[in-house]
Amino acid sequence: MLFLKTVFRVGAAALAAGVVAEAASDYTLVDVFDKSNFFKEFEFFDESDPTNGFVKYVDARAASDGSLAGYYQDSVYLGVDHTKTTTTGRESVRVESKKSYTQGLFVADISHMPAGVSDAGSCGLWPAFWMFGPEWPNSGEIDILEGVNTQSSNAITLHTAPGCHMTNTGSLATTKLLRTDCNGQEGCSQNTQATNNYGAGFNAARGGVYVVEWTSTAISLWFFGRNSSIASELANDNSQEAPDTSEFGQPLAVFVGGASGSGCDIDSHFQNHSLVFDTTFCGDWAGKVWAQDDTCSALAPSCSAYVGSSPSAFTNAYWLVKSIKVYQKPAGANEKRSDTRLPLPFTA
């Protein structure tokens, strides 16, 4: 296929970023998560939302019984309740991979994400596909696909303990770094501008493929819309060989670390990350900015009031995940965590 190379090549985007792209042959396919194994390899989080969302995360059995998690056609379905009013939080799912990873190449084929049929229809929503390590924020967090309310383009953010500052040299010119300091809840964020990489626009285009490459020198992200030749190649690749990121062109966003003391020592700030999909509501972000959004604030005096009283607004608030592929250099993946909970997914 187009991106499978056995020789090392350095792409122009990598040179522009001051970072050497990893050789494709250095990576080995270590995991594939799809409809054949997803609910064996991911566990349900059913505790209180750490971001104070107006949400009730349910366990595997409740998700199955309530048709909030299962299979739809060739994809994994992760949804929310859209039939009942509530004063205590809307039922939803948050799932985390049992395996954790330090560095690697992550390829996620997603055909639908939680959103309204228009940006205005997404009021109250806070969906995210992300990665994080233990003892937050000491082991870091990478927010790959995230946004709130009427946001129309993806916001990509890193969160760390103090002492990590990033530049975005090598990112697309239209991607803007809002903050260099990655410390804590605010983190260092890059806002993108394409309308097909998040929300209603993402769904209208049938989604696409997000790629994350995490090395000691940089964390780089690409997005390929469903109609692109690269997305087609990645989605239909059944080989064991890793895609060659030097053939991908300029990344959507690059976070460049640099030496400890003058930038960010990525190796010390990012470790042992689990993959996460969740859909929460309101909380520390969507709720906090509710009053600043003229479209959403016109619907109800508060985010939680709207979410609790408007179940039908969230009919379209679901993930469809076709696959996630993880490539690493030898000895990169950690052992599975023990978990006795067994999900009982429904089949649509």
C-alpha positions in Angstrom: 0.0 0.0 0.0 1.0 3.6 -0.4 2.4 4.2 3.2 4.1 0.9 3.8 7.8 1.5 3.5 10.8 -0.6 4.6 13.3 2.2 4.3 13.5 5.3 6.5 12.3 8.6 5.0 12.0 12.0 6.6 9.0 14.0 5.6 9.0 17.7 5.0 6.6 18.3 7.9 8.9 16.5 10.2 11.8 18.6 9.1 9.8 21.8 9.5 8.9 20.7 13.1 12.5 20.1 13.9 11.6 16.5 14.7 12.7 13.3 12.9 9.8 11.1 12.0 10.0 7.5 13.2 10.8 4.8 10.7 7.7 2.8 9.9 9.7 -0.4 10.2 10.5 0.5 13.8 6.8 0.0 14.7 5.0 -3.3 15.3 1.3 -3.8 15.4 0.5 -4.7 19.0 -3.3 -4.3 19.3 -6.4 -4.0 17.2 -9.6 -3.0 18.9 -12.8 -3.5 16.9 -16.2 -5.2 17.1 -14.5 -8.6 17.6 -12.9 -7.7 20.9 -13.7 -4.2 22.0 -15.9 -5.0 25.0 -13.3 -7.5 26.3 -10.4 -5.1 26.0 -12.2 -2.0 27.4 -13.8 -1.6 30.9 -16.7 0.6 31.9 -16.1 3.5 34.3 -19.1 4.0 36.5 -17.9 6.4 39.2 -18.6 10.1 39.6 -17.5 12.2 36.7 -14.1 13.8 37.6 -15.0 16.8 35.4 -18.3 17.4 37.4 -20.5 16.7 34.5 -24.3 16.4 34.6 -23.9 12.7 33.9 -24.4 9.3 35.3 -21.9 6.8 33.9 -23.3 3.3 34.0 -21.6 -0.1 34.3 -21.5 -2.7 31.6 -24.7 -4.5 32.5 -26.7 -1.2 32.7 -25.2 -0.1 29.4 -26.2 -3.3 27.7 -29.7 -3.3 29.3 -30.3 0.3 28.3 -28.9 -0.1 24.8 -26.2 2.4 25.5 -23.3 0.2 24.3 -23.1 -2.5 21.7 -22.6 -3.1 18.0 -24.1 -1.3 15.0 -23.3 -2.8 11.7 -19.5 -3.0 11.6 -18.8 -0.6 14.5 -18.8 -0.3 18.2 -21.7 1.8 19.5 -21.3 4.0 22.6 -24.3 6.2 23.3 -26.3 8.1 25.9 -29.9 7.9 27.2 -32.1 10.0 25.0 -35.6 8.9 26.2 -35.9 10.1 29.8 -35.8 13.5 31.6 -33.6 13.6 34.7 -32.6 15.9 37.6 -29.6 13.8 38.6 -27.6 13.4 35.4 -28.1 11.9 32.0 -27.0 8.3 31.6 -23.9 7.7 29.5 -20.9 5.5 29.1 -17.2 6.0 29.6 -14.9 3.2 28.6 -11.2 2.8 29.2 -8.7 0.4 27.6 -7.4 -2.2 30.0 -4.0 -2.0 28.4 -1.9 1.2 28.8 0.8 2.5 26.5 3.9 4.6 26.6 4.6 6.1 23.2 3.6 4.6 19.9 1.4 5.2 16.8 -2.3 5.1 17.3 -4.8 4.9 14.4 -8.5 5.5 15.2 -11.1 5.0 12.5 -14.3 6.7 13.8 -17.4 7.1 11.6 -19.6 9.1 14.0 -19.2 11.1 17.2 -21.7 12.6 19.7 -23.2 15.7 18.2 -26.4 17.3 17.1 -27.5 17.3 13.4 -26.1 20.8 13.4 -23.6 22.6 15.7 -26.5 24.3 17.5 -28.0 20.9 18.3 -24.9 20.0 20.3 -25.6 22.2 23.2 -24.7 20.6 26.5 -22.5 17.9 25.0 -18.9 17.3 25.9 -17.6 14.3 24.0 -14.0 13.2 24.0 -11.6 10.6 22.7 -8.4 10.8 24.8 -5.5 9.1 26.6 -4.3 9.5 30.1 -2.0 8.0 32.7 -2.3 7.3 36.4 -2.2 9.9 39.2 -3.5 12.7 36.9 -1.9 15.0 35.8 1.6 13.5 36.7 1.5 11.0 33.8 -0.1 13.3 31.3 -3.2 13.4 29.2 -3.6 13.7 25.4 -7.0 14.9 24.2 -7.3 13.8 20.6 -10.9 14.6 19.7 -12.8 17.0 22.0 -15.2 19.9 22.2 -18.3 21.4 23.8 -21.6 22.9 22.9 -21.7 24.6 19.4 -18.0 24.2 18.8 -17.5 23.2 15.1 -13.8 22.3 15.0 -11.6 20.0 17.1 -9.7 21.3 20.1 -6.5 19.2 20.8 -5.1 19.6 24.3 -2.3 18.2 26.5 -2.4 18.2 30.3 0.6 17.6 32.5 2.2 18.3 35.9 4.1 21.6 36.2 7.3 22.0 34.1 6.0 21.2 30.6 5.9 23.9 27.9 5.2 23.0 24.3 5.6 24.8 20.9 3.5 23.9 17.9 6.2 24.3 15.2 5.1 22.1 12.3 1.3 22.4 12.8 -0.9 23.5 10.0 -0.9 27.3 9.7 -4.6 27.4 10.5 -4.1 25.5 13.8 -3.5 28.0 16.7 -1.6 27.2 19.9 -3.6 29.0 22.6 -1.2 28.3 25.6 2.3 26.9 25.8 2.1 25.8 29.5 0.6 22.3 29.7 0.2 22.4 33.5 -3.1 21.3 35.1 -6.7 21.6 34.1 -6.3 24.3 31.4 -3.4 22.6 29.7 -1.8 23.6 26.4 -4.4 23.6 23.6 -4.4 23.9 19.8 -7.6 25.0 18.1 -8.2 23.8 14.6 -10.4 25.3 11.9 -11.6 22.5 9.6 -15.3 21.9 9.9 -15.1 18.2 9.0 -12.9 17.1 12.0 -15.4 17.5 14.8 -19.1 17.5 15.6 -21.9 17.8 13.0 -19.5 18.4 10.2 -17.5 15.3 11.1 -20.7 13.2 11.1 -22.0 14.6 7.8 -18.7 13.6 6.2 -19.0 10.1 7.8 -16.1 10.7 10.1 -12.5 9.8 9.3 -9.3 8.6 10.7 -7.3 10.3 13.5 -3.6 9.3 13.8 -1.4 10.1 16.9 2.3 9.6 16.9 3.9 9.9 20.4 7.6 10.0 20.6 10.2 11.4 23.0 10.5 14.6 21.0 6.9 15.4 19.9 3.3 14.4 19.9 1.8 14.8 16.5 -1.8 14.4 15.2 -3.2 14.0 11.8 -6.8 13.8 10.6 -7.9 12.3 7.3 -11.5 12.8 6.2 -13.5 9.8 5.0 -13.2 10.7 1.4 -9.4 11.1 1.4 -7.2 8.4 -0.2 -5.1 8.2 3.0 -8.2 7.5 5.1 -9.2 4.8 2.7 -5.8 3.2 2.8 -5.7 3.2 6.6 -9.2 2.0 7.0 -8.8 -0.9 4.6 -5.3 -2.0 5.7 -5.3 -5.5 7.0 -1.6 -6.0 7.1 0.7 -6.1 10.1 2.9 -3.3 8.8 2.8 0.2 10.2 1.8 3.2 8.2 4.7 5.6 7.4 3.8 8.9 8.9 6.5 10.7 6.8 4.1 10.2 3.9 1.1 11.8 5.7 2.0 15.5 5.0 1.9 18.2 7.6 0.2 17.3 10.8 -3.0 18.9 12.0 -1.2 19.6 15.2 2.3 19.1 16.6 3.4 19.5 20.2 7.2 19.8 20.3 8.9 19.2 23.7 12.6 19.9 23.6 15.1 19.5 26.4 14.0 19.4 30.0 14.2 22.9 31.5 13.7 24.7 28.2 10.5 23.0 27.0 9.0 19.7 28.0 10.7 16.3 28.8 7.9 14.2 27.2 9.3 11.0 28.6 8.9 12.2 32.2 5.5 13.8 31.7 3.7 11.2 29.6 3.5 7.6 30.6 1.2 4.5 30.8 -1.8 5.9 29.0 -5.2 4.2 28.6 -7.4 5.0 25.7 -10.8 6.5 26.6 -14.1 7.3 24.9 -16.7 9.2 26.9 -19.7 11.5 26.5 -20.4 13.8 29.4 -22.6 16.9 29.7 -22.1 20.4 31.1 -19.5 20.2 33.9 -16.2 22.1 34.1 -16.1 23.1 30.4 -19.5 22.8 28.6 -21.3 24.1 31.7 -18.8 26.8 32.5 -19.1 28.4 29.1 -22.9 27.9 28.7 -23.7 31.5 29.4 -21.1 32.7 26.9 -22.8 30.7 24.1 -25.8 32.8 22.8 -27.3 29.8 21.0 -27.2 27.5 23.9 -28.0 29.9 26.7 -31.2 30.9 24.8 -32.4 27.3 25.3 -32.4 27.2 29.1 -31.0 29.2 32.0 -28.4 26.6 32.7 -26.7 23.7 30.9 -28.0 21.1 33.4 -31.6 22.4 33.1 -31.4 21.9 29.3 -29.8 18.5 29.4 -32.1 17.2 32.0 -35.3 18.3 30.3 -34.5 17.6 26.7 -33.7 13.9 26.1 -34.6 13.9 22.4 -31.9 16.5 21.8 -29.4 13.7 22.3 -30.6 11.1 19.8 -27.5 11.7 17.8 -25.1 11.7 20.7 -23.2 8.5 20.1 -19.8 7.2 19.0 -19.4 4.7 16.2 -15.8 3.3 16.4 -14.8 1.1 13.5 -11.3 0.3 14.9 -8.3 1.4 16.8 -4.9 0.1 15.9 -1.8 0.5 18.1 1.7 0.2 16.8 4.7 0.3 19.1 8.4 -0.3 19.3 9.3 -3.4 21.3 8.3 -3.5 25.0 6.0 -0.5 24.7 2.7 -1.9 25.9 2.0 -2.6 29.5 0.2 -5.7 30.9 -3.5 -5.7 31.1 -5.1 -4.6 34.4 -7.2 -7.3 36.1 -11.0 -6.8 35.7 -13.7 -9.1 36.6 -16.6 -7.1 35.0 -17.8 -8.6 31.8 -19.9 -6.4 29.5 -22.9 -7.7 27.8 -23.2 -5.7 24.6 -26.4 -5.7 22.6 -26.4 -6.1 18.8 -28.3 -3.7 16.7 
